[in-house]
Amino acid sequence: MIKILIALAATTAIAQADCPKPVTDAIAKAFPKSTINSCKAEKEHGHEQFEVRVAKVDGAKAEVDVAPDGKILQVEEKIAIDKVPATVMKAFAAKYPKAKATRAEKQTAESAVTYEIAFDLGADHKEATFDESGKFVEEE
């Protein structure tokens, strides 16, 4: 068990070391007392950013996209399907009447909130995104 704790501590230290200070400062401010589990540089739509996986104090996990200057671009948090707003679930059911939702994620980018719903439709596994009002955004 001690080896596991040491390994976890080392992973966290490495993850934080991989993040520039503006990124870790932004995470500390947005998610006080959280733990950075991983931090990796990536390019999204031609822009440099860091994908930071965070374990929050309450045990919930979040994936946070942060610009190199520390600006939080988007926060993705898994949520229970019953926590998705009724307007969104109604829109999902209308668009995909034969689908069963299997997972949900709340995505916040600045003040815009969207909900991504994973579902199975026959043998296909898909994801659909809706805004807070239930307007369809995209399907992956």
Secondary structure as UniProt FT lines:
FT   HELIX           2..17
FT   HELIX           21..30
FT   TURN            32..33
FT   STRAND          35..44
FT   TURN            45..46
FT   STRAND          47..55
FT   TURN            57..58
FT   STRAND          61..66
FT   TURN            68..69
FT   STRAND          72..79
FT   HELIX           81..83
FT   HELIX           86..95
FT   TURN            97..98
FT   STRAND          100..109
FT   TURN            110..111
FT   STRAND          112..121
FT   TURN            122..123
FT   STRAND          124..131
FT   TURN            132..133
FT   STRAND          136..139
//
